[in-house]
């Protein structure tokens, strides 16, 4: 074992110091130009993210793809039971460079439905099926919306925070 | 036929002969699927009309498990995704955590990470090469591939005690410094393995039967590859010059000089060629990183509890099969609020139904083998 000479970071290190990186600013401008009106920058730090109305998702996806963001890394969702919504996360990038951003859309937790973007990025097909499987979010106009990883008759949607796994009880944390 | 799309579920009849289309299950237990994957084939004679992969046989709920453990504890589960890219998966997860917490990784650890990642790529391709031969009916490559892979595994075993599930690269650096003979062992392996690649090419690539079995089989167009989000050797064989090590460099990759092999054929043969070339490049990367490896600490000093700050973070790493990405959302506590693994195999396999159409059953084996999918990574 070698001696650790690296100083420990301060207890509450500042996260993502807001240094205006010119490349990040240019990227944000490019995405906002592509998305047009109605997209708001999300305040959460980390991945640059833009929120659009759920009804506009296909239009926003098409605009991004046409602006050169031809790579959809994945589609997933984040459960926010305190706000009564699911947040859909579409992480997009480009095969030409390493930039990425996230497109966000909120759907209500009691009636989660949104249009499918599989006509824009073919890869969304399976990712949306997985999101349907794990969260129970319905993707309208999806070519084949079936569970993909779990059994057809599996009870519930495991990645919802209120899902109770009676068999393994893996999630110890109350939400 | 609940599991199939309507177009794949209805059987037609050949008016001339009166023969009906029929369905065959390939898997879930089938040697060529390299794991537990079920393919439902719709066949007319021996020609594949449609194909539906049925996934989830080894779904373990890794993402759900991650919500119940700390970010350091989760590292060991990343080994168990694509178990042939264990070091790269560890690295990807560590990058996400390091970015979220603003951790600086010591220079020596950066070099060890690159060496380990590229050795993993080589060992993964060795296994793929051997198994590809076996899938197509040649047993010798399997023995050669595993013979050489042992040497890489020995290096891993000496360093971190494990041969498959490493859990070695972790947030802040690596578990422990490499042992004394590490540089000597790695150099000896590089010198040993370099001529072996030529031998591989002569043995399998030079074989006429192999060429006939792979040329023009399973052509993936660059447009489809992009639209489906295919990455790694699968996409590069289709002319998509995309490699995370180049487009979004991480670690010390920007300081190293290497080529990204790209082919334009898009068929099984091109995918074979890309991986063979990648092994050569990886050897060169390993040597460069070894030459430049400084002395010093291998771990950053971390607080006892790593609280993930509020925010969403994404790390992207080039694993042996393509881009693996870890999405981490923190809520200020030690456990992730949500984490998501973007599996390269999941997106690569999505190309299979399209590119398999019109080929024979035996060609499915060649296509599946050159797509080089690892099922636990798909099912997570």
Interface residues (C-beta under 8 A of the other chain):
Chain A: X1 X2 X3 X4 X5 X6 X7 X8 X9 X11 X13 X14 X15 X16 X44 X45 X46 X47 X49 X70 X71 X72 X73 X74 X76 X78 X79 X89 X91 X95 X96 X97 X98 X99 X100 X102 X121 X122 X123 X125 X126 X127 X134 X143 X144 X146 X147 X148 X149 X150 X151 X152 X158 X159 X163 X165 X170 X171 X172 X173
Chain B: X2 X3 X5 X55 X56 X59 X61 X63 X64 X65 X67 X68 X99 X100 X101 X102 X103 X104 X106 X176 X177 X224 X226 X227 X228 X229 X235 X240 X242 X244 X247 X248 X249 X296 X297 X298 X299 X300 X301 X302 X303 X309 X310 X311 X312 X313 X314 X316 X323 X325 X327 X329 X335 X337 X338 X340 X342 X346 X347 X350 X379 X380
